[in-house]
Amino acid sequence: MNYHSLHNQSAFATKSIRGLLLGTTVTLTLGGFSAPAFAQDEVEEGDANVIIVTARKQNETLQETPVTVTSIGGATLDKFQVNEVADVVSRIPALNVQVGGSGAGGQISLRGVGTTNISAAFDSAVAFDFDGVSISTMRLVQASFFDVEQIDVLKGPQSLFFGKSASAGVFSVRSANPTADWEVGGKASYEFEEEGYTVGGYISGPVTDTLGIRVAAQYQDIDKYVELEAGTPSVFADSGKGLKNFVGRVTLQWDPTDRFSANLKLNYNHNEGDSLLGHSDIDCGANGVADDVFLALPGVSIASNATCDIQDGLYPHPDGHPDLQVIAPGTTGADRYRGQSYNETDTIFVRLAMDLELSDTLTLSSVSGYLDLENEHLDHFNYVGILPNGDPGGLPAPFSDALQQYTQEIRLTSDFDGMFNFMIGGFWESRNQPLQTSQNAFIGSFIFPDSRGITYDWVADRSTKSEALSFFGSVSLDLTDQLELSGGVRWTDEQKTHRTSFPVLHNALSFLNGVVGGIGFVVPEGFQTGPIKFSDSNISPEVTLKYQATPDLNLYASYKTGFKSGGVDNSILPTASLQFVSPGFGTDAERQAALDSIVYNSETAKGGEIGVKAIFANGAFRLNTAAFYFVFDDLQVQNFDGAAVRFLTINAGELTTQGFDVDWSWRTPVEGLNFSGALGYTDAKFTDTFISQDPDGIPGNADDVDLDGRAAARAPKWSGNVAFDWTVPVGDSIEFGLNGNAAYSSSYFAGNNNFTDFVQDSYVTFDAAVSIGAPDGKWKLSLIGVNLTDEIWANTAGDRPFLPAGGDDRNITQNRGRQVFVEAAFKF
């Protein structure tokens, strides 16, 4: 790895290969009109009980693929109003999803391995794969989805087929495609707890013999997405903070010949809410006292309005302090902020997938992706605050962040009759991530006013550009009719360039620079880091042995590796020592120390799993089990020091996760009655030195916190669910439905900060649905309950900002509470 390597050495090669990948896409498109037609071998999908997955970038049944996969079909998603990523956690053991927060805007963890939601610099350890394109931003977990065909969750490293940022697993969403016959469907629902409604629908069918279309859209309007504690100093105290979502998609399926196909998806999502902090509450720590917001430099304290009750589903988020509302003209929020929080995201996503049969044994595939995401949000990141006269005491911080991402993947896959088959391919990704924010850490305005009237300590402009290139190949050998040996390797090279500048600095901080002398108190106004470059490459091998003992019994063992690139922290604060990153400022040793403080290493994983997939009773009972053991080196972690008001971007030395998963389903002899469930045991802990906190900033001192031996965050030992679906005909024209799901999680740490981190106790949740409708699905009326016992649990935990000496308040991010829907649906 090279923190500041020059990119020029490989620039020509990268551009050439990028051109080759894009050129192949054009050639593939044109080739769809000229090559002779050949028959294509396909997975037989006639049985409605067969689940098709693409865990190895090709269609396979769930039972034959040697990968630990949990699949949730579109029917189940509809039955329980699954509209966002977090809604599926009750169906997948060891899955944790957090929605909201600054930085990444969310996080996904599997088996105790994930990426913090407070860092926008990290890629997710669990890749978010949308219609075959891996998306690098976790802000999409805030978005709603609709008209989904299937969700697949792949557990464990998946780097061979899904590339970087799949070191812990893959969360895959597949949207519905055009139908062979014309269909029109829709549904409308009202939710009583959050007081929101959702309407959506689709139309799908053939335009011509070779062209199909599907148009789907959904709109959601929630009045009380976040409800505030009584007495919270906010204009939202009575009304609650709302949320609006719109998602629209157009899908085109084109089959001009019997050996070429193209599938185009155009997606637009608009997400607009009154809160970024979302369901974030304040735990008052061991002393049980709500700590003041303490501003150390001016010596100002602001009283907390937290109630210390984190189980009531009510939140203490105040509006902005009346003396801290002037944003520098021309910067984020200057024309919008009026003292209240907001969060708005627009996302455009385009995916083009093409397949061309070059012969009866070779298929060339292309997947092109484009993502354009723009987000602007502002919230008050002290989380609490009330002034003596009752005015709000929130400390506002506006952010605008964006992501523009281009991806191109090319694959050549064989389908020979003999023992040998292969897949080879290449992948290219280009990303641009600008981020602008105005922030307060010292609150210079409480020392003396800025001559320009602004009330923020600084404005920061941060941008990261990255380019990744990888090649991969896999082979499979049918050693016998029952024994298959497969494996492959992926080579990845990623290069990143980061820049940070501080164009605006509060007069009070500039004054302190003069008082302190030397290199100053903070960087001077207008400071620019210049390009900070990071590059790394990796080879990720994988090998699997599969034994098909009988048509209904599949055993496998695999060795897998994973890779997630390092980079440069984009939450850099303007401390005076940051100036050392500039060439010529200070000594080489000082520059290297400054770089080391903001650059984080790549994360890697290695280990294996053994599994058994079995079907009994003529397909009525399915049982899939897997035991796993994986070691993650240099796990990327970002913690927050609430007293010093600083981010700690670090690599944990080593995390080991081991355990087993069980997934089952039973189609009972009783007509229409099915049971299913899952069970997971996870033992995830740090197994090498991991200095998670260093209060005095001096490594090697007695105050260092080493988490070696402690369990990892969001890793319950036991988790699982049991579900049933029962459909009962009532005459020839009416069908009655009853569905239920119970999920369990044992206790777990909610943060990776110290040994006294918040521990979430074990809990159980219940979902249920009852419906009546036509057997052919032409109409249905449903009553749906999600989290009926209104269980509130912690997803993440960390220091609340601006803690006084001895303060121990923690910010706890939580799930949504109970939801009760009535829904009407039709389809014809």
GIBEL-V94417 format. One record per backbone hydrogen bond with DSSP energy under -0.5 kcal/mol. CO is the residue of the C=O (numbers start at 1). NH is the residue of the N-H. If there is no record, write none. Layout:
BEGIN
CO;NH / CO;NH
END
This chain:
BEGIN
2;5 / 2;535 / 7;10 / 7;11 / 8;12 / 10;14 / 11;15 / 12;16 / 13;17 / 14;18 / 15;19 / 16;20 / 17;21 / 18;22 / 19;23 / 20;24 / 21;25 / 22;26 / 23;27 / 24;28 / 25;29 / 26;30 / 27;31 / 28;32 / 29;32 / 30;33 / 31;34 / 31;35 / 46;48 / 47;50 / 50;52 / 51;62 / 53;60 / 54;57 / 58;56 / 60;53 / 61;64 / 61;65 / 65;67 / 67;69 / 68;155 / 70;153 / 72;151 / 73;77 / 74;78 / 75;79 / 76;80 / 77;82 / 78;81 / 81;83 / 83;145 / 84;87 / 85;88 / 86;89 / 88;91 / 88;92 / 89;92 / 92;95 / 94;111 / 96;109 / 98;107 / 102;104 / 102;105 / 105;100 / 107;98 / 108;115 / 109;96 / 110;113 / 113;110 / 116;119 / 117;104 / 117;105 / 118;120 / 125;127 / 125;168 / 125;169 / 127;129 / 127;171 / 128;130 / 128;135 / 129;131 / 129;173 / 130;133 / 133;130 / 135;128 / 137;140 / 138;141 / 139;142 / 140;143 / 147;176 / 149;74 / 150;174 / 151;72 / 152;154 / 152;172 / 153;70 / 153;155 / 154;170 / 158;162 / 159;163 / 163;166 / 166;158 / 168;156 / 169;127 / 170;154 / 170;172 / 171;129 / 172;152 / 173;131 / 173;175 / 174;149 / 174;150 / 183;204 / 184;828 / 185;202 / 186;826 / 187;200 / 188;824 / 189;198 / 190;822 / 191;196 / 194;223 / 194;224 / 195;223 / 196;191 / 197;221 / 198;189 / 199;219 / 200;187 / 201;217 / 202;185 / 203;215 / 204;183 / 205;213 / 210;255 / 211;207 / 211;208 / 212;253 / 213;205 / 214;251 / 215;203 / 216;249 / 217;201 / 218;247 / 219;199 / 220;245 / 221;197 / 222;243 / 226;241 / 227;315 / 229;232 / 232;234 / 233;319 / 234;237 / 236;240 / 240;242 / 241;225 / 241;226 / 242;274 / 243;222 / 244;272 / 245;220 / 246;270 / 247;218 / 248;268 / 249;216 / 250;266 / 251;214 / 252;254 / 252;264 / 253;212 / 254;262 / 257;260 / 259;357 / 260;257 / 261;355 / 262;254 / 263;353 / 264;252 / 265;267 / 265;351 / 266;250 / 267;349 / 268;248 / 269;347 / 270;246 / 271;345 / 272;244 / 273;343 / 276;101 / 278;280 / 279;281 / 279;814 / 281;283 / 281;812 / 283;810 / 284;288 / 284;289 / 285;288 / 289;291 / 292;294 / 293;295 / 293;302 / 294;296 / 295;299 / 295;300 / 300;295 / 302;293 / 303;386 / 308;310 / 315;229 / 319;394 / 321;324 / 325;327 / 326;455 / 328;331 / 331;334 / 333;336 / 333;337 / 339;320 / 342;378 / 343;273 / 344;376 / 345;271 / 346;374 / 347;269 / 348;372 / 349;267 / 350;370 / 351;265 / 352;368 / 353;263 / 354;366 / 355;261 / 356;358 / 356;364 / 361;415 / 362;358 / 362;359 / 363;365 / 363;413 / 364;356 / 365;411 / 366;354 / 367;409 / 368;352 / 369;407 / 370;350 / 371;405 / 372;348 / 373;403 / 374;346 / 375;401 / 376;344 / 377;399 / 378;342 / 379;381 / 379;397 / 380;383 / 382;384 / 385;393 / 386;303 / 387;390 / 391;387 / 392;322 / 394;321 / 394;396 / 395;381 / 397;379 / 398;438 / 399;377 / 400;436 / 401;375 / 403;373 / 403;405 / 404;432 / 405;371 / 406;430 / 407;369 / 408;428 / 409;367 / 410;426 / 411;365 / 412;424 / 413;363 / 419;478 / 421;476 / 422;414 / 423;474 / 424;412 / 425;472 / 426;410 / 427;470 / 428;408 / 429;468 / 430;406 / 431;466 / 432;404 / 433;464 / 434;402 / 435;462 / 436;400 / 437;460 / 439;457 / 439;458 / 442;298 / 443;446 / 444;447 / 444;448 / 450;453 / 454;450 / 457;506 / 458;439 / 459;504 / 460;437 / 460;462 / 461;501 / 462;435 / 463;499 / 464;433 / 465;497 / 466;431 / 467;495 / 468;429 / 469;493 / 470;427 / 471;491 / 472;425 / 473;489 / 474;423 / 475;487 / 476;421 / 477;479 / 477;485 / 482;484 / 482;548 / 483;479 / 483;480 / 484;486 / 484;546 / 485;477 / 486;544 / 487;475 / 488;542 / 489;473 / 490;540 / 491;471 / 492;538 / 493;469 / 494;536 / 495;467 / 496;534 / 497;465 / 498;532 / 499;463 / 500;529 / 501;461 / 502;526 / 502;527 / 504;459 / 506;509 / 506;510 / 507;511 / 508;512 / 509;513 / 510;514 / 511;515 / 512;516 / 513;517 / 517;520 / 521;576 / 524;527 / 527;502 / 531;533 / 532;498 / 534;496 / 535;2 / 536;494 / 538;492 / 539;541 / 540;490 / 542;488 / 543;559 / 544;486 / 544;546 / 545;557 / 546;484 / 546;548 / 547;549 / 547;555 / 550;553 / 552;615 / 553;549 / 553;550 / 554;613 / 555;547 / 556;611 / 557;545 / 558;609 / 559;543 / 560;607 / 561;159 / 562;605 / 563;165 / 563;166 / 564;603 / 567;600 / 573;575 / 574;523 / 575;578 / 576;579 / 577;580 / 578;581 / 579;582 / 582;585 / 584;586 / 587;591 / 588;592 / 589;593 / 590;594 / 591;595 / 592;596 / 593;597 / 594;598 / 595;598 / 595;599 / 598;569 / 600;567 / 603;564 / 604;633 / 605;562 / 606;631 / 607;560 / 608;629 / 609;558 / 610;627 / 611;556 / 612;625 / 613;554 / 614;623 / 616;619 / 616;620 / 616;621 / 617;620 / 620;667 / 621;616 / 622;665 / 623;614 / 624;663 / 625;612 / 626;661 / 627;610 / 628;659 / 629;608 / 630;657 / 631;606 / 631;633 / 632;655 / 633;604 / 635;652 / 637;650 / 639;648 / 640;642 / 640;799 / 641;645 / 641;646 / 642;802 / 642;803 / 646;641 / 647;649 / 648;639 / 648;650 / 650;637 / 652;634 / 652;635 / 653;634 / 654;687 / 654;688 / 655;632 / 656;685 / 657;630 / 658;683 / 659;628 / 660;681 / 661;626 / 662;679 / 663;624 / 664;677 / 665;622 / 666;668 / 666;675 / 670;673 / 672;674 / 672;727 / 673;668 / 674;725 / 675;666 / 676;723 / 677;664 / 678;721 / 679;662 / 680;719 / 681;660 / 682;684 / 683;658 / 684;712 / 685;656 / 686;709 / 689;653 / 690;692 / 690;707 / 693;705 / 694;697 / 697;699 / 698;701 / 701;704 / 704;706 / 705;692 / 705;693 / 705;707 / 707;710 / 710;686 / 712;715 / 714;112 / 717;682 / 718;746 / 719;680 / 720;744 / 721;678 / 722;742 / 723;676 / 724;740 / 725;674 / 726;728 / 726;738 / 728;736 / 729;731 / 730;734 / 734;730 / 735;773 / 736;728 / 737;771 / 738;726 / 739;769 / 740;724 / 741;767 / 742;722 / 743;765 / 744;720 / 745;763 / 747;717 / 748;760 / 749;714 / 750;797 / 754;757 / 758;750 / 758;760 / 759;761 / 760;748 / 763;745 / 765;743 / 766;788 / 767;741 / 768;785 / 769;739 / 770;783 / 771;737 / 772;781 / 773;735 / 774;777 / 778;827 / 779;774 / 780;825 / 781;772 / 782;823 / 783;770 / 784;821 / 785;768 / 786;819 / 787;790 / 793;815 / 796;813 / 798;811 / 802;294 / 804;807 / 809;800 / 810;283 / 810;812 / 811;798 / 811;813 / 812;281 / 813;795 / 813;796 / 819;786 / 820;192 / 821;784 / 822;190 / 823;782 / 824;188 / 825;780 / 826;186
END
